[in-house]
Amino acid sequence: LHRRMGEAVARVARKVNDTVENKADSLDLANCKLMTFPVGVYKAMRSVTEGIHRISLANNELKSITSRFVTTFSQLRELNLAGNYLHRLPEEITSLLHLRAIDLSRNRFRRFPEPLATVPALETIDLEENEIAEVPTDKLASMALLRSLNLRANPVGPEVRLLVRPLVPFELLLSPEEPIHP
């Protein structure tokens, strides 16, 4: 177990170093068995955080994202958090003024993460395969740039199904309704 953990840590360190050395605009820490975002990464990436536009933390074991993560990577345009155990987002996500796409599919959200409704540049929200039953339709309708909201494989209520164009200017993806048998 310790060796496996050591290998995972080394892999994270390698990926972080690559990003820093190449002054890359993305950090890919998908599939790294992370339970939290490694605090050491903040120090290691201090010189390049402003230039990071894309981060993938997909398929880890994250239960939360901290406000420090959000405020450190303030220039994010794409954030992939698919396949974790997240059930909420920090309020500070609203400070990501350039965030255009967020993937929160295959997580544990029971309700729509409301802070997203005030992220100004957001165009794509993927919440497929969560446990979301309620959606703040009024807030979503006021999201100027939202183009696509994926709520497939969520137990959304019937009121969400009434949200058709032109009520909402974005594409709303829902699973086909189960036929109701008497």
Secondary structure, 3 states (H helix, E strand, C coil): CHHHHHHHHHHHHHHHHHHHHCCCCEEECCCCCCCCCCHHHHHHCCCCHHHCCEEECCCCCCCCCCHHHHHHCCCCCEEECCCCCCCCCCHHHHHCCCCCEEECCCCCCCECCHHHHHCCCCCEEECCCCCCCECCHHHHHCCCCCCEEECCCCCCCHHHHCCCCCCCCCEEECCCCCCCCC
